[in-house]
Structure formats: C-alpha cells, structure tokens
Amino acid sequence: MASTQHDRVASDARATGTDGFARLALKLDAVATGLNGIAYLALATVLDSFFGVPTTAQYPVGVFLLLYAVGVLAIGTRMRSAARD
C-alpha cells in the first residue's frame, strides 16, 4: 500500500495542468515592479516633493525593485516550473 488515491490525483493534475496563468501573473508582476523601479530611479527628484521621501531613500528602493523584477521575470520564464520536477 505504497500509493494512495491522493498520490494518483496529484500526479494526474501535474500531468494535465498548465501553469500559463501563473506565468502570465509573474510576468505582469515583473513588468509592473520594473516600471516602479525605473520610476523611483528616473523620477526621484519629482517623487521627492510628491511623496516627501528623500531621494537618498528612493535610489536603493529603485535598485531593489529592478533586481526583484529581474528575479521574478526569470522565474516566470523558466522552461519548467519547480512543481513539475
């Protein structure tokens, strides 16, 4: 009794399911986050007066958002998802 009914259902779901929606969501998140990062870097002086946050705080946040966006985009464009390995 090494296999249960739940194991079979999970393997069937992995074999027939698609992760297209998750990939699309990750890609859209990467684009939105990347645009925010670019805005924080390019418009720091404008956003300084709008938000009241000094530019010295906006530059690191912008860099972090860009790096985060690159990571999310890398995950969203992988050939296989980690759940299928």
CNS distance restraints for C-alpha pairs under 8 A (distance, minus, plus):
assign (resid   3 and name CA) (resid   7 and name CA) 6.36 0.50 0.50
assign (resid   3 and name CA) (resid   8 and name CA) 7.67 0.50 0.50
assign (resid   4 and name CA) (resid   8 and name CA) 6.83 0.50 0.50
assign (resid   5 and name CA) (resid   9 and name CA) 6.42 0.50 0.50
assign (resid   6 and name CA) (resid  10 and name CA) 6.16 0.50 0.50
assign (resid   7 and name CA) (resid  11 and name CA) 6.20 0.50 0.50
assign (resid   8 and name CA) (resid  12 and name CA) 6.10 0.50 0.50
assign (resid   9 and name CA) (resid  13 and name CA) 6.15 0.50 0.50
assign (resid  10 and name CA) (resid  14 and name CA) 6.28 0.50 0.50
assign (resid  11 and name CA) (resid  15 and name CA) 6.17 0.50 0.50
assign (resid  12 and name CA) (resid  16 and name CA) 6.16 0.50 0.50
assign (resid  13 and name CA) (resid  17 and name CA) 5.36 0.50 0.50
assign (resid  14 and name CA) (resid  18 and name CA) 7.98 0.50 0.50
assign (resid  14 and name CA) (resid  84 and name CA) 6.53 0.50 0.50
assign (resid  19 and name CA) (resid  23 and name CA) 6.24 0.50 0.50
assign (resid  19 and name CA) (resid  81 and name CA) 7.94 0.50 0.50
assign (resid  20 and name CA) (resid  24 and name CA) 6.10 0.50 0.50
assign (resid  21 and name CA) (resid  25 and name CA) 6.12 0.50 0.50
assign (resid  22 and name CA) (resid  26 and name CA) 6.17 0.50 0.50
assign (resid  22 and name CA) (resid  76 and name CA) 7.80 0.50 0.50
assign (resid  23 and name CA) (resid  27 and name CA) 6.15 0.50 0.50
assign (resid  23 and name CA) (resid  76 and name CA) 4.87 0.50 0.50
assign (resid  23 and name CA) (resid  77 and name CA) 7.01 0.50 0.50
assign (resid  24 and name CA) (resid  28 and name CA) 6.12 0.50 0.50
assign (resid  24 and name CA) (resid  76 and name CA) 7.41 0.50 0.50
assign (resid  25 and name CA) (resid  29 and name CA) 6.05 0.50 0.50
assign (resid  26 and name CA) (resid  30 and name CA) 6.11 0.50 0.50
assign (resid  26 and name CA) (resid  72 and name CA) 6.26 0.50 0.50
assign (resid  26 and name CA) (resid  73 and name CA) 6.62 0.50 0.50
assign (resid  26 and name CA) (resid  75 and name CA) 7.65 0.50 0.50
assign (resid  26 and name CA) (resid  76 and name CA) 5.21 0.50 0.50
assign (resid  27 and name CA) (resid  31 and name CA) 6.27 0.50 0.50
assign (resid  27 and name CA) (resid  72 and name CA) 7.25 0.50 0.50
assign (resid  27 and name CA) (resid  73 and name CA) 5.60 0.50 0.50
assign (resid  27 and name CA) (resid  76 and name CA) 5.74 0.50 0.50
assign (resid  27 and name CA) (resid  77 and name CA) 7.70 0.50 0.50
assign (resid  28 and name CA) (resid  32 and name CA) 6.19 0.50 0.50
assign (resid  29 and name CA) (resid  33 and name CA) 5.96 0.50 0.50
assign (resid  29 and name CA) (resid  69 and name CA) 7.52 0.50 0.50
assign (resid  29 and name CA) (resid  72 and name CA) 7.52 0.50 0.50
assign (resid  30 and name CA) (resid  34 and name CA) 5.86 0.50 0.50
assign (resid  30 and name CA) (resid  68 and name CA) 7.77 0.50 0.50
assign (resid  30 and name CA) (resid  69 and name CA) 4.41 0.50 0.50
assign (resid  30 and name CA) (resid  70 and name CA) 6.85 0.50 0.50
assign (resid  30 and name CA) (resid  72 and name CA) 5.59 0.50 0.50
assign (resid  30 and name CA) (resid  73 and name CA) 5.38 0.50 0.50
assign (resid  31 and name CA) (resid  35 and name CA) 6.11 0.50 0.50
assign (resid  31 and name CA) (resid  69 and name CA) 6.95 0.50 0.50
assign (resid  32 and name CA) (resid  36 and name CA) 6.28 0.50 0.50
assign (resid  33 and name CA) (resid  37 and name CA) 6.20 0.50 0.50
assign (resid  33 and name CA) (resid  65 and name CA) 6.00 0.50 0.50
assign (resid  33 and name CA) (resid  66 and name CA) 6.97 0.50 0.50
assign (resid  33 and name CA) (resid  68 and name CA) 7.61 0.50 0.50
assign (resid  33 and name CA) (resid  69 and name CA) 5.55 0.50 0.50
assign (resid  34 and name CA) (resid  38 and name CA) 6.17 0.50 0.50
assign (resid  34 and name CA) (resid  65 and name CA) 6.25 0.50 0.50
assign (resid  34 and name CA) (resid  66 and name CA) 5.05 0.50 0.50
assign (resid  34 and name CA) (resid  68 and name CA) 7.96 0.50 0.50
assign (resid  34 and name CA) (resid  69 and name CA) 5.21 0.50 0.50
assign (resid  34 and name CA) (resid  70 and name CA) 7.70 0.50 0.50
assign (resid  35 and name CA) (resid  39 and name CA) 6.08 0.50 0.50
assign (resid  36 and name CA) (resid  40 and name CA) 6.15 0.50 0.50
assign (resid  36 and name CA) (resid  62 and name CA) 7.23 0.50 0.50
assign (resid  36 and name CA) (resid  65 and name CA) 7.06 0.50 0.50
assign (resid  37 and name CA) (resid  41 and name CA) 6.30 0.50 0.50
assign (resid  37 and name CA) (resid  61 and name CA) 7.21 0.50 0.50
assign (resid  37 and name CA) (resid  62 and name CA) 4.08 0.50 0.50
assign (resid  37 and name CA) (resid  63 and name CA) 6.39 0.50 0.50
assign (resid  37 and name CA) (resid  64 and name CA) 7.44 0.50 0.50
assign (resid  37 and name CA) (resid  65 and name CA) 4.81 0.50 0.50
assign (resid  37 and name CA) (resid  66 and name CA) 5.11 0.50 0.50
assign (resid  38 and name CA) (resid  42 and name CA) 5.83 0.50 0.50
assign (resid  38 and name CA) (resid  43 and name CA) 7.98 0.50 0.50
assign (resid  38 and name CA) (resid  62 and name CA) 6.44 0.50 0.50
assign (resid  38 and name CA) (resid  66 and name CA) 7.16 0.50 0.50
assign (resid  39 and name CA) (resid  43 and name CA) 5.33 0.50 0.50
assign (resid  39 and name CA) (resid  44 and name CA) 7.31 0.50 0.50
assign (resid  39 and name CA) (resid  62 and name CA) 7.48 0.50 0.50
assign (resid  40 and name CA) (resid  44 and name CA) 5.31 0.50 0.50
assign (resid  40 and name CA) (resid  47 and name CA) 7.45 0.50 0.50
assign (resid  40 and name CA) (resid  58 and name CA) 5.81 0.50 0.50
assign (resid  40 and name CA) (resid  59 and name CA) 6.54 0.50 0.50
assign (resid  40 and name CA) (resid  61 and name CA) 7.22 0.50 0.50
assign (resid  40 and name CA) (resid  62 and name CA) 4.89 0.50 0.50
assign (resid  41 and name CA) (resid  58 and name CA) 6.99 0.50 0.50
assign (resid  41 and name CA) (resid  59 and name CA) 5.59 0.50 0.50
assign (resid  41 and name CA) (resid  62 and name CA) 5.36 0.50 0.50
assign (resid  41 and name CA) (resid  63 and name CA) 7.46 0.50 0.50
assign (resid  43 and name CA) (resid  47 and name CA) 6.01 0.50 0.50
assign (resid  44 and name CA) (resid  48 and name CA) 5.86 0.50 0.50
assign (resid  44 and name CA) (resid  55 and name CA) 5.50 0.50 0.50
assign (resid  44 and name CA) (resid  58 and name CA) 6.32 0.50 0.50
assign (resid  44 and name CA) (resid  59 and name CA) 7.28 0.50 0.50
assign (resid  45 and name CA) (resid  49 and name CA) 6.95 0.50 0.50
assign (resid  45 and name CA) (resid  55 and name CA) 6.39 0.50 0.50
assign (resid  46 and name CA) (resid  50 and name CA) 6.47 0.50 0.50
assign (resid  47 and name CA) (resid  51 and name CA) 5.62 0.50 0.50
assign (resid  47 and name CA) (resid  52 and name CA) 7.41 0.50 0.50
assign (resid  47 and name CA) (resid  53 and name CA) 7.51 0.50 0.50
assign (resid  48 and name CA) (resid  52 and name CA) 5.13 0.50 0.50
assign (resid  48 and name CA) (resid  53 and name CA) 5.17 0.50 0.50
assign (resid  48 and name CA) (resid  54 and name CA) 5.44 0.50 0.50
assign (resid  48 and name CA) (resid  55 and name CA) 5.96 0.50 0.50
assign (resid  49 and name CA) (resid  53 and name CA) 7.49 0.50 0.50
assign (resid  53 and name CA) (resid  57 and name CA) 6.85 0.50 0.50
assign (resid  53 and name CA) (resid  58 and name CA) 7.17 0.50 0.50
assign (resid  54 and name CA) (resid  58 and name CA) 6.66 0.50 0.50
assign (resid  55 and name CA) (resid  59 and name CA) 6.27 0.50 0.50
assign (resid  56 and name CA) (resid  60 and name CA) 7.45 0.50 0.50
assign (resid  57 and name CA) (resid  61 and name CA) 6.64 0.50 0.50
assign (resid  58 and name CA) (resid  62 and name CA) 6.02 0.50 0.50
assign (resid  59 and name CA) (resid  63 and name CA) 6.27 0.50 0.50
assign (resid  60 and name CA) (resid  64 and name CA) 6.08 0.50 0.50
assign (resid  61 and name CA) (resid  65 and name CA) 6.11 0.50 0.50
assign (resid  62 and name CA) (resid  66 and name CA) 6.25 0.50 0.50
assign (resid  63 and name CA) (resid  67 and name CA) 6.25 0.50 0.50
assign (resid  64 and name CA) (resid  68 and name CA) 6.00 0.50 0.50
assign (resid  65 and name CA) (resid  69 and name CA) 6.01 0.50 0.50
assign (resid  66 and name CA) (resid  70 and name CA) 6.28 0.50 0.50
assign (resid  67 and name CA) (resid  71 and name CA) 6.33 0.50 0.50
assign (resid  68 and name CA) (resid  72 and name CA) 6.19 0.50 0.50
assign (resid  69 and name CA) (resid  73 and name CA) 6.00 0.50 0.50
assign (resid  70 and name CA) (resid  74 and name CA) 6.08 0.50 0.50
assign (resid  71 and name CA) (resid  75 and name CA) 6.32 0.50 0.50
assign (resid  72 and name CA) (resid  76 and name CA) 6.08 0.50 0.50
assign (resid  73 and name CA) (resid  77 and name CA) 6.13 0.50 0.50
assign (resid  74 and name CA) (resid  78 and name CA) 6.31 0.50 0.50
assign (resid  80 and name CA) (resid  84 and name CA) 6.84 0.50 0.50
assign (resid  80 and name CA) (resid  85 and name CA) 7.63 0.50 0.50
assign (resid  81 and name CA) (resid  85 and name CA) 7.24 0.50 0.50
